[in-house]
């Protein structure tokens, strides 16, 4: 059986990726099970989806803990433990990361034994309009790595699964997915079907006796109020709203009131975005009367900040030296 | 028709479409909403006749469903979890009306604390209402069960509403290959609803008793409902046999998987039972004689079919994805009641609570439940019920509690956190 897990953020087409891959495998003659798994149900929140494919009927169900292939559509998730991107990896697992960093960098950072491949994130993140296509692009690359899906079957699956989004979206996704499929040609078929967990020699579960805790501990009381500020939901952002203060009319009530996360504060009639908590929903950009809020791909914004910090750091060192 | 990939929610919607329902009262709730969205799209697009009305709550939705069914039209509705419980008063009421219709429940754990994932305490809260219950293990079974449920509900020997249960996420959002039967084939199995004169019509009031009853008449009507429900086992068996003849799929009241020569048998309901099937295959490869017994029909309770299937077995492993707080697993309790005093009943019945709030059950846990039950068989001592819960899971909760405690120190300095014994020292407010 093939067991594939795909990680990304809400809005990147991660559910769609599992459906494209699922349909393609189904057309290739496999029994298929595909599903998304999400909690927060909002743009930018970590989600994952999974696909099982086998020649026999599938009785396994739910999250895959022993993946043959893990696709990470957004490399910022590798630093989010709750996303569970590294769950159940072993030496046979192939990890495909959509990233600007090199395979060596990630292999070293994550201490991964198995095979780690990079799907170059080049154009997608720089072209904002292309962001929702990452899912299909990843599905295209994954299809090639499996080695059992033909190019035209992949195209057919995309046409079917995206049909209701209109011909332009279908074409764009198909083009991206097929390009990713072709880019992986050297690695075609590198993913191998894994075996089921055998009942002989299994590792017994480490069951515990549930302790009876005092109600002070075990009732769902609020131990600390007002602490949601501690959760840096800004990590969810894929697009960053940036206010151009040269054009801002200081009609601060509009953007700060309509921000669903209260992430825009106002000081002296000037709206200021709190990037620790802004999830990048871009509602502010949509409602800004003078169109003074633009979107910048989060990746580029971070790159800009890093280079700024590095420059400042160098300056500081220089000063100290002097 | 060749199979196509459908989610459990889409399969439920297809069941309603193929049953050619007349009326769909609706109210959204995760993870059910896709069902009514799908039906709404088809109704708007003219792909199916009938009418959908969105009500202001599940309570009103059930009232509308029961009232419409009582006039002799075919009614479908769907809900989940909190929605089902919000409608609880009307579940008993419309069952008492003997209003035949089908309600799909997409199982989800009940608040508090809140979750969106599968857990059977919602559907089992409706256990005693008078609704019959069918429990599904895969997406094909969801579609098939909706069709079977109409035959059961509308049968003149029964005339009761039927709940069809599918698990949130594990079926609701999971696509699997599903064969869609042709509508002409479905019509052969499920002809249009014939209320046989038992219905309300405009300007023709009827009454079978006075409005407010004493205990005698009340007992009569309540027990008649019970007797009608009990008819459901035989009627279901006959309807399921017809279904198999027409569509080729076995839909027996109780699924027996590799039980014939089994010494130890898993006993459970719902989609996690397919995980048990997988575990049975792996355990058989390892030389273990194990099987799976899974009631599809839970109300009426097919006691004699279950007891017969378990006669002579050495042990039964009951996995409850529910918890009767202060007692234990509901399936475990009901199975013991069904087996007590029967000759040849299995001497060992072990109880495991697993899958609460969608918590997964690993293959290793299935294997280990067999090991534990084997030990009980050889020692003659049955272990106490066990919650399937690992040290890693407890460690995670302890971490979250530790973070909460630290945050309290940070955000409200001066207030000391609860210690492990639960004793708390509060600094007096100044």
Interface residues (C-beta under 8 A of the other chain):
Chain A: X19 X22 X23 X26 X31 X32 X33 X34 X35 X36 X37 X39 X41 X58 X59 X60 X61 X62 X63 X65 X196 X197 X198 X199 X200 X202 X203 X204 X205 X206 X207 X208 X210 X213 X214 X215 X216 X217 X220 X223 X224 X225 X226 X227 X230
Chain B: X5 X7 X30 X112 X113 X116 X169 X170 X173 X174 X175 X176 X177 X271 X272 X274 X275 X277 X278 X279 X281 X282 X283 X285 X286 X288 X360 X362 X363 X364 X365 X367 X368 X371 X386 X387 X388 X389 X390 X391 X392 X394 X401 X404 X405 X407 X408 X409 X410 X411 X412 X417 X418 X420 X421 X422 X423 X424
